[in-house]
Amino acid sequence: MIDTHTHSNHSHDGRQRIESIVKKAKSLKIEYVAVTDHCDWDYLSIDGYEYFQQLDIEGYLKEIERIRDKTKGLYLAVGLELGYHKDANGKYRDYIPFDRFDYIINSVHSIGNHDVYFPAYFENKERKEAYGDYLLGVLDSLNAPYPYNTVGHIGYVAKNSVYEKKILMREDFPDIIDTILKTIIEKDKTLELNANIKGDICMPNMSIIKRYHELGGENITFGSDAHKTNRLGEGYSEIKDLALSLGFKYWTIYKSQAAQKVKIQ
């Protein structure tokens, strides 16, 4: 069992210590867990988010490296989740010591001057505009000028969507979604199957994952996106079964940013 997306209290919204993540992972017989705390420099490029706690990268690295000495039987991957924003690209590229990390998730949370998690993003927008702009942001993020391994939680825009039809499906935007998936494949990145959503099995929706497989995509990974210890590994069984049913055989994990395949079981 793996879990490649978790958050500790080093993230502004994390509620668990890294030691707690390790203890819970061992109890669940997880063999590989990545702590991927938020690096939210996208918030430095939009208004009204100054109050969010920014990651102390050096303190985070020191703590996780210290704890790794106590994780026999468990690979504790040192990770980051970067909040993509074109105005933050240079800062990520120039100031993050990527060689000290195992694993980087590139995620889109912010479009323009808003985080799409919050209601203000949807004001005066029809669903097509709000979701379409989000997908254009995801497409743009694939050309980020810094190293990353996985494209995080495609469909995040639906988490607190105000529309009657919340879930983002391939049929809503087939052309741009196909372009995103083809680009992920061409760049040899990994598609994350993220369990942290209500009303669906995971992000992205099954229709998008299925299309990814049809296009020849092979690199997928599971992430609970747990911000609390009791959610670690949540959704694994259902997402594992979904992946197998669609024809996938392996998870992709990263150690020192080198991809490795782990049989789905």
C-alpha positions as CSV (number, residue, x, y, z in Angstrom):
1,M,0.0,0.0,0.0
2,I,1.1,3.5,-0.8
3,D,0.0,7.1,-0.1
4,T,1.8,9.8,-2.0
5,H,-0.1,12.9,-0.8
6,T,-0.2,13.9,2.9
7,H,0.1,17.1,4.9
8,S,1.6,17.7,8.3
9,N,1.2,20.7,10.5
10,H,4.0,22.4,8.5
11,S,1.2,23.2,6.0
12,H,-1.2,26.0,6.8
13,D,-4.1,23.5,6.8
14,G,-2.4,20.5,8.2
15,R,-3.5,19.0,11.5
16,Q,-1.0,16.2,12.1
17,R,2.7,15.9,13.1
18,I,5.0,14.0,10.9
19,E,5.6,11.5,13.6
20,S,1.8,10.8,13.6
21,I,1.8,10.2,9.9
22,V,4.6,7.7,10.3
23,K,2.9,5.9,13.2
24,K,-0.4,5.7,11.4
25,A,1.2,4.6,8.1
26,K,3.0,1.7,9.9
27,S,-0.3,0.6,11.5
28,L,-1.9,0.5,8.1
29,K,1.1,-1.5,6.7
30,I,1.8,1.3,4.2
31,E,5.2,0.8,2.7
32,Y,5.7,4.1,1.0
33,V,4.3,7.4,2.3
34,A,5.1,10.9,1.0
35,V,4.7,14.0,3.2
36,T,3.9,16.7,0.6
37,D,3.4,19.9,2.5
38,H,2.1,23.0,0.8
39,C,4.5,25.5,-0.7
40,D,1.9,28.2,-1.4
41,W,3.9,30.8,-3.2
42,D,1.0,31.2,-5.6
43,Y,-0.7,33.0,-2.7
44,L,2.0,35.6,-2.8
45,S,0.8,36.5,-6.3
46,I,-2.9,37.0,-5.5
47,D,-4.7,39.5,-3.2
48,G,-6.1,38.7,0.2
49,Y,-4.2,35.5,1.1
50,E,-1.4,37.1,3.1
51,Y,-2.6,35.5,6.3
52,F,-1.9,32.0,5.1
53,Q,1.1,30.3,6.8
54,Q,4.0,29.9,4.4
55,L,6.2,26.8,4.6
56,D,9.5,27.0,6.4
57,I,11.3,24.9,3.9
58,E,14.5,24.5,5.9
59,G,12.7,23.6,9.2
60,Y,10.5,21.2,7.3
61,L,13.4,19.4,5.7
62,K,15.3,19.2,9.0
63,E,12.4,17.6,10.8
64,I,11.5,15.1,8.1
65,E,15.1,14.1,7.6
66,R,15.5,13.6,11.4
67,I,12.4,11.4,11.5
68,R,13.5,9.3,8.5
69,D,16.1,7.6,10.8
70,K,13.2,6.1,12.7
71,T,11.1,4.7,9.9
72,K,12.4,1.1,9.5
73,G,10.1,-0.8,7.1
74,L,8.5,2.4,5.7
75,Y,9.9,4.7,3.0
76,L,9.2,8.2,4.1
77,A,9.4,10.4,1.0
78,V,10.3,14.0,1.4
79,G,7.8,15.9,-0.8
80,L,6.3,19.2,-1.7
81,E,3.0,20.3,-3.2
82,L,3.6,23.4,-5.2
83,G,0.6,25.7,-5.8
84,Y,1.1,26.6,-9.5
85,H,0.7,30.2,-10.6
86,K,2.6,31.7,-13.5
87,D,3.7,34.7,-11.4
88,A,5.3,32.3,-8.9
89,N,7.2,30.2,-11.5
90,G,10.6,32.0,-11.1
91,K,10.5,31.9,-7.3
92,Y,9.9,28.2,-7.3
93,R,12.5,27.6,-9.9
94,D,15.2,29.7,-8.2
95,Y,14.7,29.2,-4.5
96,I,13.6,25.6,-3.9
97,P,16.4,23.1,-3.3
98,F,14.8,20.4,-5.5
99,D,17.8,18.0,-5.1
100,R,16.8,17.5,-1.4
101,F,13.3,16.2,-2.3
102,D,12.1,12.8,-3.4
103,Y,8.8,14.0,-4.9
104,I,7.1,17.1,-6.2
105,I,3.4,17.5,-6.9
106,N,2.4,20.3,-9.2
107,S,-1.2,21.4,-8.3
108,V,-3.4,24.2,-9.5
109,H,-5.3,25.9,-6.7
110,S,-5.3,29.5,-7.9
111,I,-6.6,31.0,-11.1
112,G,-6.1,34.7,-11.7
113,N,-6.6,36.4,-8.4
114,H,-8.6,33.7,-6.6
115,D,-8.1,30.3,-5.1
116,V,-10.8,28.1,-6.7
117,Y,-11.6,26.5,-3.4
118,F,-13.4,29.7,-2.2
119,P,-16.8,31.0,-3.3
120,A,-15.4,34.3,-4.7
121,Y,-13.9,32.5,-7.6
122,F,-17.3,31.5,-8.9
123,E,-19.0,34.9,-8.6
124,N,-20.5,36.1,-11.8
125,K,-19.3,33.1,-13.7
126,E,-21.1,30.4,-15.5
127,R,-19.9,26.9,-15.0
128,K,-18.3,26.7,-18.5
129,E,-16.2,29.8,-17.8
130,A,-15.2,28.8,-14.3
131,Y,-14.3,25.2,-15.1
132,G,-12.8,26.1,-18.5
133,D,-10.4,28.7,-17.0
134,Y,-9.4,26.2,-14.4
135,L,-8.5,23.6,-17.1
136,L,-6.5,26.2,-19.0
137,G,-4.6,26.8,-15.8
138,V,-3.9,23.1,-15.5
139,L,-2.7,23.0,-19.1
140,D,-0.4,26.0,-18.4
141,S,1.0,24.3,-15.3
142,L,2.3,21.4,-17.3
143,N,5.0,23.7,-18.8
144,A,6.2,24.9,-15.4
145,P,9.9,25.8,-15.5
146,Y,10.8,23.8,-12.5
147,P,11.0,20.0,-11.9
148,Y,7.9,18.2,-10.8
149,N,6.7,14.5,-11.0
150,T,2.9,14.4,-10.6
151,V,0.0,16.5,-11.7
152,G,-2.2,16.9,-8.6
153,H,-5.9,16.5,-8.2
154,I,-7.3,17.4,-11.6
155,G,-10.9,18.5,-10.9
156,Y,-10.0,20.5,-7.7
157,V,-12.3,23.2,-9.0
158,A,-15.3,21.0,-8.2
159,K,-14.6,20.7,-4.4
160,N,-16.6,23.7,-3.4
161,S,-18.3,24.4,-6.7
162,V,-21.6,26.4,-6.5
163,Y,-23.1,24.7,-9.5
164,E,-25.7,22.0,-9.5
165,K,-23.5,19.8,-11.6
166,K,-20.2,19.8,-9.6
167,I,-18.1,16.9,-10.8
168,L,-15.8,17.7,-13.7
169,M,-16.0,15.0,-16.4
170,R,-14.3,14.5,-19.7
171,E,-17.5,15.0,-21.7
172,D,-17.7,18.6,-20.3
173,F,-14.4,19.7,-22.0
174,P,-13.2,16.8,-24.2
175,D,-10.7,18.7,-26.3
176,I,-8.8,20.5,-23.6
177,I,-8.9,17.5,-21.3
178,D,-7.4,15.3,-24.0
179,T,-4.7,17.9,-24.6
180,I,-3.9,17.9,-20.9
181,L,-3.7,14.1,-20.8
182,K,-1.6,13.8,-23.9
183,T,0.8,16.4,-22.5
184,I,1.1,14.5,-19.3
185,I,2.0,11.4,-21.3
186,E,4.4,13.2,-23.6
187,K,6.2,14.7,-20.6
188,D,6.3,11.4,-18.8
189,K,4.6,12.8,-15.7
190,T,2.2,11.0,-13.4
191,L,-1.5,11.4,-13.0
192,E,-2.6,11.6,-9.3
193,L,-5.8,9.8,-8.2
194,N,-6.7,11.9,-5.3
195,A,-9.2,10.7,-2.7
196,N,-10.0,14.0,-1.1
197,I,-13.4,14.8,-2.7
198,K,-17.0,14.3,-1.8
199,G,-19.6,12.9,-4.2
200,D,-17.1,11.0,-6.3
201,I,-14.4,8.3,-5.9
202,C,-11.5,10.5,-6.7
203,M,-10.1,13.4,-8.6
204,P,-10.0,13.2,-11.6
205,N,-13.3,11.6,-12.4
206,M,-13.3,8.1,-13.7
207,S,-14.1,9.3,-17.2
208,I,-10.9,11.3,-17.3
209,I,-8.8,8.4,-15.9
210,K,-10.3,6.0,-18.4
211,R,-9.4,8.4,-21.3
212,Y,-5.9,8.7,-19.9
213,H,-5.5,4.9,-20.2
214,E,-7.0,4.9,-23.7
215,L,-4.5,7.5,-24.8
216,G,-1.7,5.3,-23.5
217,G,-1.1,6.8,-20.1
218,E,0.5,4.4,-17.6
219,N,1.8,6.5,-14.8
220,I,-0.7,6.9,-12.0
221,T,-0.4,7.2,-8.2
222,F,-2.7,7.2,-5.2
223,G,-2.9,10.1,-2.7
224,S,-5.3,10.4,0.2
225,D,-4.5,14.1,0.5
226,A,-4.9,13.6,4.3
227,H,-4.6,16.6,6.4
228,K,-5.6,14.6,9.6
229,T,-4.1,11.3,10.7
230,N,-7.5,9.5,10.5
231,R,-7.7,10.1,6.8
232,L,-4.3,8.6,5.9
233,G,-4.9,5.9,3.2
234,E,-8.6,6.8,3.0
235,G,-10.2,5.6,-0.2
236,Y,-7.3,3.4,-1.2
237,S,-9.3,0.2,-1.6
238,E,-12.0,1.8,-3.9
239,I,-9.4,3.7,-6.0
240,K,-7.2,0.6,-6.2
241,D,-10.2,-1.4,-7.6
242,L,-11.0,1.4,-10.0
243,A,-7.5,1.5,-11.3
244,L,-7.4,-2.3,-11.8
245,S,-10.8,-2.3,-13.5
246,L,-9.5,0.3,-16.0
247,G,-6.5,-1.8,-16.9
248,F,-3.7,-0.3,-14.8
249,K,-1.3,-2.6,-13.1
250,Y,1.2,-0.4,-11.3
251,W,1.4,2.7,-9.1
252,T,4.3,5.1,-9.9
253,I,6.2,6.4,-6.9
254,Y,9.4,8.5,-6.7
255,K,12.6,8.2,-4.7
256,S,15.1,11.1,-5.2
257,Q,12.7,12.1,-8.1
258,A,13.4,8.8,-9.9
259,A,10.2,6.9,-10.9
260,Q,9.7,3.4,-9.7
261,K,6.8,1.0,-10.4
262,V,4.9,-0.7,-7.6
263,K,2.4,-3.4,-8.3
264,I,-1.2,-2.4,-7.4
265,Q,-2.5,-4.7,-4.8
